Amino acid sequence: MAAPLELSCWGGGWGLPSVHSESLVVMAYAKFSGAPLKVNVIDNTWRGSRGDVPVLTSEDNIVSQPAKILNFLRKQKYNADYELSAKQGADTLAYIALLEEKLLPAMLHTFWVESDNYFSVTKPWFASRIPFPLSLILPGRMSKGALNRILLTRGEPPLYHLREVEAQIYRDAKECLNLLSNRLGTSQFFFGDTPSTLDAYVFGFLAPLYKVRFPKVQLQEHLKQLSNLCRFCDDILNSYFRLSLGDG
Amino acid sequence: MSLVAEAFVSQIAAAEPWPENATLYQQLKGEQILLSDNAASLAVQAFLQMCNLPVKVVCRANAEYMSPSGKVPFIHVGNQVVSELGPIVQFVKAKGHSLSDGLDEVQKAEMKAYMELVNNMLLTAELYLQWCDEATVGEITHARYGSPYPWPLNHILAYQKQWEVKRKMKAIGWGNKTLDQVLEDVDQCCQALSQRLGTQPYFFNKQPTELDALVFGHLYTILTTQLTNDELSEKVKNYSNLLAFCRRIEQHYFEDRGKGSSSIRLP
């Protein structure tokens, strides 16, 4: 536990410590489990592959992907789930699957595929943190990757048409948000009074959707109507991330 | 389908009762159908049995192409065609039959979450094993998938499908996984299902729901399909309550009603 843990991830904005969902999940989990993480925010002087971000480096280990990073932290005894019962642990896996299948496609669409949002918000933000000339290429590649993922998991072969799936993925995302809101109810966190892995994932997925200012906002509007989910995000931001809110 | 079309279809669905001649289409049972498709088909059959709705199973070599969404199974009811478990559950609900009406909002959220878990982990693992594991592809999948077609069509179709599935695996981040990692994911999924089921007869205590049908479809198929090795079914066999669950549903819904079990034996 003496080895310093460094996390390289995308930076923040709009009141968030990071605007990138996966980075936010890891940062939230580290706060919940008490892991001492040194956060390195990527800017355009950072030399490294941006494809794998967020990346955790400790002495001789380099771990990427949120699920693997969380596993690594757990092995280092930073466990936010030790109070959960076996059934709650199973529920965690199930709800994370729900988030990835139902909410993620619409989120990817809002950030990376919807042209108004992409060209006016997402692309300039990421391009300013990537050195020239990569800044011309990488955002476009990330956008294509997002579109690809949506079409391959939701589209109907052999002709993948975005228009047909758009309505479906937003409908699924709204349903997912409703389900999360029903499950959370009036509790502070999903399993009792202390936050766990599931809270980290839900926060990581919802907070960017909640806070980032986009021109086309149908999913954000829906989320804002679910007041308990908004309260959930605000609570975590205020309790765990207050000191690190530098940029607004 | 667009939202308007779906609302229209729901209206029509609600208007007529369930006919006697409803049919379910899947690929050829003995020679062609693969693990993942068989699991999906069995899940739908189990669901319809649980709702007490009669359906005849018809096997066609081109079932995949007949389906409106490209996925099997699909059901032909009256003059409508609906494919995949999710839309079929909605369709059956529009006709007034539902297994999950008795659940409260939190339970419904849990049920949907666990169904996504099965789709996310078990189904993806099955697809990985079938199409990305070279041993299985060479010995089983390739031969079965193209078996109803003459040369060279059988090879072309099999390669095309493999390319499609590999593309999808890469997009969701499973492209770099090894077989051991995939089996570990299956184990994690089974552990979660086993813990959720506990000692209850069904996932939501006394009455089965679509989640039970889906889990049964996948687990039963994994247990009864012969692959190049037994690692996948061994993972499921570690959990005795899941085995008892499958046996219970098989006895209650398939054998009691005179239908044989849908196990497939590979040559």
Interface residues (C-beta under 8 A of the other chain):
Chain A: Q65 A86 K87 G89 A90 D91 L93 A94 Y95 A97 L98 E100 E101 K102 G145 N148 R149 L152 T153 E156 P157 P158 E164 A167 R171 L179 L180 N182 R183 G185
Chain B: S2 L3 S69 G70 E105 V106 K108 A109 E110 K112 A113 Y114 E116 L117 N119 N120 M121 E164 R167 K168 A171 I172 G173 Q188 C189 Q191 A192 L193 Q195 R196 G198
